[in-house]
């Protein structure tokens, strides 16, 4: 068998923590005689995080699984048990990866794209170091189905409105169904290499060695790794036909709960699109088509970030950077009440407490609480975006930024600034029996269904019967919604943006 174009390759894993349907790994294994996989706990990313971070624990658990999966792959293709292992290091990735490539005497480094601005700068530095050492660096599309400039308007420009983007995306998929095909590695081409002896003893450093507190599976409450993703997908697929009807109700088991797995690549986006497409999305069946639409939103926000990196810190529509958001001690107090679920609006508080307790928030509630922060409290969307970035298990810069700018009416295809969610009617519509509220705001659990959504309007006898003392057991509303709505209309109306 002729030698491959390269002798040794290093695959740098980042947001793609799986061993199957992996673009960079497949490419490395078809080009090189030997291939190692490495992950770096990158200190510039880790240092700002709280020392008890669910996402770091999720990554750690997932890497342990991936290490075992690589070992199993190695055994299937002739290596001794324990010979093929994942290389895990802790340090500055821009230094670690070039040094590791030199140590392995690699002549090829493969990685998958990451379009976040900081990641692009990091990858450019790594590529420069590798080039100086005479090492080829190749990068591949893996995190989304269609990326960057693959879906453009007829005028060859990026889309800024979702529906025409979605239509063009679907048209492209019909024309190129191979985009859904897995990046599988043929057995004869698998070139995973045994552990290099000069790297010392293989293994993944414990969380404590990385400066983080351990979080066990029970507290993490997240099925981790590819096995966890498979479990969640298998649970969701029998429910997919009901997705369109149930997805907006936080007390229902409607979502797939796969967002954290998409974020860290423990499941392939191609696999999920294939499932949606094959189960009826191709024929516009409501459940699968609606779920696929959510996956397309994800691609949409990533291409927005690629073409408009200014959205990190600025409004997509720059004229909205002149919005006069509330500032000062009173605004800080309102923001703190929002963060910790003490606004006096039960559905808002339930959503924020769910985030605080679990690291997850239902998608409908993300819209409700974001609208409340920006339109009821008048607080800058960037403060909410940063809070979500700190606490969401599935935090993804593109989707988080896009969602917040949508809610704040500053982004592409955003909620019009003069349309403002009413937190009470949202509560009555999407949690009518208060099942979700009662779970996360237990101090209101004994209120009747009618009173639960706006306890400040409840008769005194109802409050007394439920053991609720407003201002003591549960706060009064921090703002009056109708008055806040008028302030928001004045705030945005003064800019004279087009309707």
C-alpha positions, 0 to 999 in steps of 0.5 A, a space after each residue: 500500500 503506498 504511503 500517505 501524503 503525510 507521515 504524521 498528523 495531529 488532530 486538534 479537538 475543540 468544539 468537536 468532542 467525538 470520534 465519529 462523523 468528524 471532518 478533521 479526523 476523517 481528513 487526517 486519517 485519509 492523508 497520514 500514516 499516523 494520527 494523534 488526537 489532542 485537546 487543550 484546556 486553554 488557560 485564556 478560556 478557562 481563567 475567567 470562568 467560575 471555579 465551579 463550572 458545569 461546562 468545564 465538568 461536561 467537557 472533562 466527562 466527555 473527554 474521558 468518554 472520548 479517550 475510551 472511544 479512541 482506545 476502542 477504535 485502536 483495538 478494532 484496528 490492531 492496536 493493543 488495549 490502551 495504546 491509542 489514547 487522547 492527548 490532553 494538555 493544560 496551557 495556552 493553546 497557541 503555544 501548546 499545539 505548535 510545541 506538541 506538533 513538533 514533539 510528535 514530528 507531525 507534518 500535518 495539523 487538522 482542525 475544524 473551523 471556529 468562527 468566533 473572533 477570538 478563536 479566529 485570532 487564536 487559530 491564525 497564531 497557531 497557523 503562523 507558528 506551524 507554517 514557520 516550523 514547516 507544518 501544514 495546517 488544514 481546517 474543515 467545516 464541521 460545526 454547522 451544515 452550511 457556513 460562511 458564504 455557502 448560502 448567499 442572496 441572488 446578489 451574492 450578499 449574506 442574508 440578514 433576514 431568517 426566512 429567505 435564508 432558510 428557504 435558500 438553505 433548504 434549496 441548497 440542501 435539496 441540491 446538495 444532499 451529500 452535505 448531510 453525509 457523515 465524514 466517516 473514516 474507512 477502516 483501512 484508512 484509520 491511522 490512529 497512532 499509539 501513545 508516544 512514550 516521551 509524552 509521559 503517562 497518558 490520562 486526563 488531568 483531574 478537574 482539581 489539577 485544572 483549578 476547578 471543583 469536581 462536579 459529579 454526574 448527579 449534580 451535573 445533571 447532564 448526560 455527557 459525551 457521545 453516549 449522552 448525546 445518543 441517549 438524548 437523541 434516542 429519547 427525542 426521536 419518538 417525540 419529534 412529531 409532537 415537537 411543533 406543538 410542545 416546544 413552547 411549553 416549558 413544563 412539557 417534555 418537548 425539546 431535544 435537550 441536545 443544545 449542549 451536545 451541539 455546542 461541544 460537538 459530542 453529536 454531529 450536526 449532519 446526523 441531526 439534519 439527516 434525522 429531521 430530513 428523513 423523518 419528514 422535514 423534507 416533506 414539511 411534516 410539522 414536527 421534524 420541519 420545525 426542529 430542522 428550522 431551529 437547526 437552521 437558525 443556528 447556521 443563520 446566526 453563525 453566518 451572521 457572526 462570520 460576516 458581521 463580527 462587530 455584533 460582538 459588543 455592538 448592535 447588528 443595526 449600528 443605529 441602535 447603539 445610541 439607545 439610552 439604556 437605564 444606568 446607575 444604582 437603580 438599574 443595577 438593583 433591577 438587574 440583580 433582581 432579574 439575575 436571581 429570579 426576584 422580579 415579582 413576575 413568576 414566569 420570569 423568575 422561574 426561568 431565571 431560577 432554572 438557569 441558576 440551578 441547572 445551567 439550562 433554560 427553555 428556549 421560550 423562556 429565553 425570549 421572555 426573560 430577555 424581553 423583560 430585561 431589555 423592554 421592561 427593565 430597560 437594561 442593556 442587552 449586553 448585560 443579559 448576554 454576559 449573564 447567559 454566557 457565564 451560566 448557560 451550559 450550551 453557551 454559544 457566542 453566535 446563538 446567544 448574541 443573535 438571540 439577545 439582539 433579536 429580543 432587544 430589537 437591535 439585531 438582524 431580523 429582530 423582534 420589532 422594537 414596538 412589539 413587547 412581550 407581556 410577561 403575564 400573558 406569556 405565563 398564562 399562555 405557555 404555563 397555564 396550570 403553572 406547573 413550571 412556575 410551581 417547580 422553580 418558585 415553590 413559595 407560590 405553589 399553593 396559589 390557584 392557577 389564576 392567581 399564580 401568574 400575577 400574584 399582586 392582583 390576587 385577592 387577599 384571601 387567596 394569598 392568605 390561603 396559599 401562605 403568600 405574603 407579598 414583599 416577604 415570601 415573594 417580592 412585589 413586581 419591580 416595575 409596572 409592565 404597562 408603564 415600562 412599555 411606554 418608557 420602552 416605546 419612548 426610548 426606541 421611538 426617539 431614534 426614529 428607526 424605520 418600522 
